[in-house]
């Protein structure tokens, strides 16, 4: 049986037909509407589009950027989506006539990497998705760990700098404020204020358009040899290593998979992050260290994982 996996994000709804081996056979995509009914119309539409081209689809998995209740049916809260305590799986099932399984997007990506990617076969695996912020998933003995209420693990909101940068979550000093695409840009802006002559390229762009300093642009400048951008990337590497040491102290994973948009620039920072992690983790000289790898499935991991979950759920029904 094939399944359709969807990655429902704040910008777009991406869908894929996935075979039992985790291979993507076909895809569809639509922008994410801001209205609840329109969003469910869009999801149903891409599912129907793919089913019209593939008649052997038997289940649907939705990977959602938000809090998913342990009933795997309800989206409790999603900061960039319209749902609030909404029985999403039941609604989509009624619309498309197929069983629908719901999962947090980082959990789905972690499962995809565990079944078919970088974490294949690991007993304890963590996924850290670094993009605008940090999303995370954890698998224990191959099973997703969701916590008592379905919202674990919110690793991006571990406090690494007490009283540090303000976070949209309402706290200060969260890990994702120092280790994300947003954080990379913020660090570069702070460094330019501290060292005005440190980067002619970024300083010129910032004077012309303050919004032009993005994490992607800073990473590009670092690849081009800009010293201030490289310093900002080094700061990200430090905080990635420090945060991973906290994760290892709590969960002791066999492998950590680095995913998300920032992982595309991993050659700039991952080796240095590993060094910081090895220096910061408790008892580093007397314990095995987690392997730290980039995701094999890239941006498709959540769709592949959601499809795998849908197939597994359908077998239990």
Secondary structure, 3 states (H helix, E strand, C coil): CEEEEEEECCCEEEEEEECCCCCEEEEEEEECCCCHHHHHHHHHHHHHHHHHHCCCEEEEEEEECCEECCCCCCEEECCCCCCEEECHHHHHHHHHCCEEEEEEHHHHHHHHHHHHCCCCCCCEEEEEEECCCEEEEEEECCEECCCCCCCCCCHHHCECCCCCCECCCCCECEHHHCCCHHHHHHHHHHHHHHCCCCCHHHHHHHHHCHHHCCHHHHHHHHHCCCHHHHHHHHHHHHHHHHHHHHHHHHHCCCEEEEECHHHHHHHHHHHHHHHHHHHHCCCHHHCCCCEEEECCCHHHHHHHHHHHHHHHHHHHC
